[in-house]
C-alpha cells in the first residue's frame, strides 16, 4: 500500500461508552468558558447601566443662555420667525433628556417636524451645595429671564413638574404666555388617589426634612431614585437584571436600554429649601389649586390663565393621574372653547418619550401650538 500512513486520531472514540465521561467533561469546560465570558459581559454592562453612562441631549442645539439654575437650549430652525415655544422640562430629579431622549424618539424632534420652528428647552442644572437655599421664586425668576430674552411672550409646554412651574408663570404673568400645554402635570395635587399622593400625605414633613439634612441641605438625586424604584421594586431590583442577562447578546435591546438608563440612573440633586417648599405647599397643602400660593410677591390665581390650554394625560400614569392634570380645565380661566384635553394609553414617562405618544399625540399638539400664532 502506497502513500503516507494514516495518523491515529488524537480524539477518543466517543462511540465507545468508556469515553463518554471524558467527552462530557470537555463539553462542560467549553461551555464554562462561554458562561464566564457571558457573566463578565453582564457585570460590565450592569456597571455601565447603573451610573456608568452619563445623560446627554440627543439633538444638536445651541446654548442660548447659561444661568445658575438652567441652560436655555435653542432647537430652532434657521431664520425661524413667530412666537417662540419654550418646553419646560421637569425639575424633579431627572435631567431634561426626557424631552430630547434619543434620535428618532425625541419630543423636541417631534415638535420641530410639526413646524414648531422657534423652539427652546430648559436644561436644568443639578444643585450644588451653594444652591441649597434657593426657592421656587429663584427658578421662576430665571425662567422669566429666558422668556424676556426670547422677546417677552412665548408658548409654554410644561412637562410633569415643569407643568406647575409653567402654570405658575402663566398665572403670575399672563401677558407673557400665548398658549399653555400641560402634559402629565400635577395642577391639583390632591385629585385622584395615586401612590404618590398617598405617600406624600402619609409621610410627615420631618421625614423630608431629615432627608434634606442628611444630604447637607440638598435633596440628593440618589434618594429620589431609590424612592421611584421602590414604587415598583420587583421590576427594578429583580426583573431588570434578569432581562439584561437574557438580552446581553442582543445589540438592539442593549442600545435601547442604555439610552433609558443614561437618563434614569443619573438623577439631579435639588436645593433642599426648594424641595421642602414644593412638598409642603404644593403636594401637602395644595396651595396652587386652592389659590393660596405666593410667587414673586403675589398670590396666584389660576383663573388669571386665559390663554389657549392643551391638557395631555396618561391613562395608566401612576405618578400624575389624569385627574390632577384635567383639573386645570376648571381651575384655569381659559374658555372651554379654547381648551383641549387628550388621554393617551400608557404611563407617565411614555407621555414624553414613548414612541406611540410621540407618533400619535405630539404632532397634533405641535400643530395646535402653531395655530395659536396665526
C-alpha positions in Angstrom: 0.0 0.0 0.0 1.5 3.3 -1.0 1.2 6.8 0.5 1.6 8.1 4.0 0.3 6.0 6.8 -2.9 7.3 8.4 -2.2 9.0 11.7 -4.1 7.8 14.7 -6.8 10.3 15.9 -5.9 12.3 19.0 -9.6 12.3 20.0 -11.2 9.5 21.8 -13.8 7.4 20.0 -16.9 8.8 21.5 -18.9 5.8 20.2 -17.2 3.8 22.9 -19.1 4.2 26.2 -16.0 4.3 28.3 -15.1 7.7 26.8 -18.5 9.4 27.4 -17.5 11.0 30.8 -14.3 12.4 29.2 -16.3 14.0 26.3 -18.9 15.3 28.8 -16.1 17.0 30.8 -14.7 18.5 27.7 -18.1 20.0 26.7 -18.6 21.4 30.1 -15.2 23.1 30.0 -16.0 24.7 26.7 -19.4 25.8 28.0 -17.8 27.1 31.2 -15.6 29.4 29.3 -18.6 30.7 27.3 -20.5 31.2 30.6 -17.6 33.0 32.2 -17.4 35.4 29.2 -21.1 36.0 29.3 -21.0 36.7 33.1 -18.2 39.2 32.6 -20.1 40.9 29.8 -23.2 41.0 32.1 -21.3 42.6 35.0 -19.6 45.1 32.8 -22.9 46.2 31.3 -24.5 46.3 34.8 -21.9 48.9 35.9 -22.5 50.9 32.7 -26.2 51.0 33.1 -26.2 51.9 36.8 -24.2 55.2 36.7 -21.5 54.5 34.2 -23.4 56.2 31.3 -23.9 60.0 31.5 -27.0 61.8 30.3 -26.9 63.8 27.1 -29.4 65.6 24.9 -29.9 63.7 21.6 -30.3 66.5 19.1 -27.9 69.2 18.0 -28.7 72.6 19.6 -27.2 75.9 20.6 -26.8 77.0 24.2 -28.5 80.4 24.1 -28.3 81.3 27.8 -26.4 79.8 30.7 -28.0 80.8 34.1 -27.4 79.5 37.6 -30.3 77.0 37.5 -30.6 76.1 33.9 -29.2 76.3 30.4 -31.6 77.6 27.7 -31.1 75.4 24.7 -32.1 76.6 21.2 -33.5 74.0 18.8 -34.9 76.5 16.3 -34.9 76.2 12.5 -32.7 78.7 10.6 -34.3 82.1 10.2 -37.4 81.0 12.1 -40.0 83.6 13.0 -43.1 83.8 15.0 -43.9 83.2 18.7 -41.2 81.1 20.4 -42.2 77.9 22.1 -40.4 77.1 25.4 -40.5 73.5 26.6 -40.2 73.5 30.4 -38.7 70.1 31.3 -39.4 68.5 34.7 -37.2 69.7 37.6 -38.0 66.7 39.8 -34.8 64.7 40.0 -34.1 63.6 36.4 -32.4 65.5 33.6 -34.1 67.3 30.7 -33.0 64.4 28.5 -36.6 63.3 29.0 -37.6 65.9 26.3 -34.7 65.0 23.9 -34.2 61.4 24.7 -33.0 59.5 21.6 -32.6 60.0 17.9 -36.0 59.3 16.4 -37.6 59.2 19.9 -37.4 62.8 20.9 -40.2 65.3 21.8 -38.0 68.2 20.6 -37.5 66.5 17.2 -41.3 65.7 17.0 -42.2 69.3 17.6 -39.7 70.6 15.0 -41.2 68.2 12.5 -44.6 69.6 13.4 -43.4 73.0 12.2 -42.7 74.5 15.6 -39.8 76.4 14.3 -38.8 78.7 17.1 -38.2 76.0 19.8 -36.3 76.1 23.1 -35.8 73.8 26.1 -34.9 74.3 29.7 -31.9 72.1 30.6 -31.9 72.2 34.4 -28.7 72.0 36.4 -28.1 69.7 39.3 -28.0 71.8 42.5 -24.6 72.3 44.2 -24.1 73.0 47.9 -24.1 76.8 47.4 -27.6 76.4 45.9 -29.2 74.6 48.8 -31.2 77.7 49.9 -32.7 78.6 46.6 -36.5 78.7 46.5 -39.2 78.3 43.8 -39.1 82.1 43.3 -35.5 81.9 42.0 -36.4 79.3 39.4 -39.4 81.3 38.3 -37.3 84.4 38.0 -34.7 82.7 35.8 -37.5 81.2 33.7 -38.9 84.7 33.3 -35.4 85.9 32.2 -35.5 83.3 29.5 -38.9 84.5 28.3 -37.7 88.1 28.2 -34.6 87.0 26.2 -36.9 85.3 23.7 -38.9 88.5 23.1 -41.2 88.6 26.1 -44.1 86.3 25.0 -43.9 82.5 24.4 -45.9 79.3 24.1 -45.2 77.3 27.2 -45.1 73.5 27.2 -44.8 72.1 30.7 -43.8 68.5 31.2 -44.7 66.8 34.5 -43.3 69.1 37.3 -42.4 71.6 34.6 -46.1 72.0 34.2 -46.9 73.5 37.6 -43.9 75.8 37.1 -45.3 76.9 33.7 -48.8 77.3 35.2 -47.4 79.5 38.0 -45.7 81.7 35.5 -48.8 81.9 33.3 -50.8 82.9 36.4 -48.3 85.5 37.6 -47.6 87.0 34.1 -50.5 86.0 31.9 -49.5 88.6 29.2 -46.2 86.6 28.7 -47.9 83.3 27.7 -49.5 82.9 24.3 -50.6 79.3 24.9 -50.1 76.7 27.6 -49.6 72.9 27.2 -49.7 70.8 30.4 -48.5 67.2 29.9 -48.7 64.9 32.9 -48.6 68.0 35.1 -49.9 67.9 38.7 -52.0 71.0 38.9 -54.5 69.8 41.6 -52.1 67.5 43.6 -54.9 66.1 45.8 -57.1 64.9 42.9 -57.2 61.1 42.4 -55.7 58.6 44.7 -52.4 57.5 43.2 -49.5 56.0 45.1 -47.5 59.3 45.1 -50.5 61.2 46.6 -50.8 58.5 49.3 -47.1 58.6 50.1 -46.8 62.4 50.4 -49.9 62.6 52.6 -48.8 59.7 54.9 -45.2 61.0 55.4 -44.7 63.8 58.0 -42.7 66.8 56.9 -40.0 65.7 59.4 -39.3 62.7 57.1 -38.5 65.1 54.2 -36.5 67.5 56.4 -34.4 64.6 57.6 -33.6 63.6 54.0 -32.5 67.1 53.2 -30.5 67.3 56.4 -28.7 64.1 55.6 -27.9 65.5 52.1 -26.2 68.5 53.6 -29.0 70.8 52.7 -29.7 69.2 49.3 -32.3 66.6 48.3 -29.9 64.1 46.8 -30.9 62.5 43.5 -29.9 59.1 44.7 -32.6 59.3 47.4 -35.3 60.1 44.9 -34.1 57.4 42.6 -34.4 54.8 45.4 -37.9 56.1 46.1 -39.0 55.8 42.5 -37.6 52.3 42.3 -39.4 51.3 45.5 -42.8 52.1 43.8 -42.1 49.1 41.6 -39.5 47.1 43.5 -39.9 43.8 41.6 -39.2 45.5 38.3 -36.1 47.4 39.4 -34.5 45.1 41.8 -35.2 41.7 40.1 -36.7 41.7 36.7 -34.5 44.3 35.0 -31.4 42.3 35.9 -33.0 39.1 34.6 -33.9 40.9 31.4 -30.3 42.2 31.0 -28.9 38.7 31.4 -31.3 37.3 28.9 -30.6 40.0 26.3 -26.8 40.5 26.9 -26.0 39.4 23.3 -28.8 41.5 21.7 -27.3 44.8 20.5 -30.7 46.4 19.6 -32.1 45.7 23.1 -28.9 46.9 24.7 -28.9 50.2 22.8 -32.5 51.0 23.8 -31.8 50.0 27.4 -28.6 52.1 27.6 -30.5 55.1 26.3 -33.1 54.8 29.0 -30.6 54.1 31.8 -28.5 57.1 30.6 -31.4 59.2 31.7 -33.0 57.2 34.5 -29.9 56.3 36.5 -28.4 59.8 36.6 -30.7 61.9 38.8 -30.2 65.6 39.7 -29.7 67.0 43.2 -32.3 69.6 44.2 -32.0 72.6 46.6 -33.3 71.5 50.0 -35.3 74.7 50.6 -36.9 74.4 47.1 -37.8 70.8 47.7 -39.3 71.3 51.1 -41.3 74.2 49.8 -42.7 72.1 46.9 -43.6 69.2 49.2 -45.3 71.3 51.8 -47.1 74.0 49.8 -47.8 72.2 46.6 -48.2 68.5 47.4 -49.3 68.5 51.1 -51.3 71.7 51.2 -52.2 72.0 47.5 -51.8 75.8 47.6 -51.7 76.3 43.8 -55.1 74.7 43.2 -56.6 76.4 46.2 -55.4 79.9 45.1 -53.2 80.4 48.1 -49.7 80.0 46.6 -47.5 83.2 46.7 -45.0 83.6 43.8 -42.7 86.6 43.3 -44.7 88.6 45.8 -48.3 87.9 44.5 -50.9 85.4 45.4 -51.5 83.2 42.3 -54.9 82.6 40.9 -55.1 80.1 38.0 -58.2 82.0 36.9 -55.7 84.6 35.5 -54.7 81.9 33.0 -56.9 82.7 30.0 -54.7 81.7 27.1 -55.5 78.6 24.9 -54.9 75.5 27.0 -54.0 71.9 26.0 -54.1 69.1 28.6 -52.4 65.7 28.0 -52.6 62.8 30.4 -51.6 59.1 30.5 -54.3 56.5 31.1 -52.2 54.4 33.4 -50.0 57.2 34.8 -49.3 56.3 38.5 -47.1 59.4 39.0 -49.5 62.1 37.9 -53.0 60.6 37.4 -55.2 62.2 34.8 -57.5 63.9 37.4 -54.6 66.0 38.6 -53.9 67.2 35.0 -57.5 67.6 33.8 -58.4 69.6 37.0 -56.7 72.6 35.2 -59.8 72.8 32.9 -61.9 74.0 35.8 -59.2 75.8 37.7 -57.9 78.0 34.9 -59.8 80.9 33.3 -59.4 79.6 29.7 -62.8 79.4 28.0 -63.9 75.8 27.2 -63.8 76.5 23.5 -60.1 77.2 23.8 -59.3 74.2 26.0 -58.4 70.8 24.6 -57.9 67.5 26.5 -56.5 64.3 25.4 -55.9 61.0 27.2 -53.4 58.5 25.7 -52.6 54.9 26.6 -49.6 54.3 28.8 -47.9 55.6 31.9 -46.0 58.8 32.9 -42.7 58.6 31.1 -44.4 57.4 27.9 -46.1 60.8 27.7 -42.8 62.5 26.9 -40.6 59.8 25.2 -42.9 56.9 24.4 -42.8 56.1 20.6 -46.6 55.8 20.3 -47.4 59.1 22.0 -44.7 60.9 20.1 -46.1 59.5 16.9 -49.8 59.9 17.6 -50.3 62.8 20.1 -47.5 65.2 19.9 -47.7 66.1 16.2 -51.3 67.2 16.8 -50.1 69.2 19.8 -47.4 70.8 17.7 -49.9 71.8 15.0 -52.2 73.2 17.8 -49.2 75.3 19.1 -48.5 76.7 15.6 -52.2 77.5 15.1 -52.2 79.7 18.2 -49.7 82.1 16.5 -51.9 82.6 13.4 
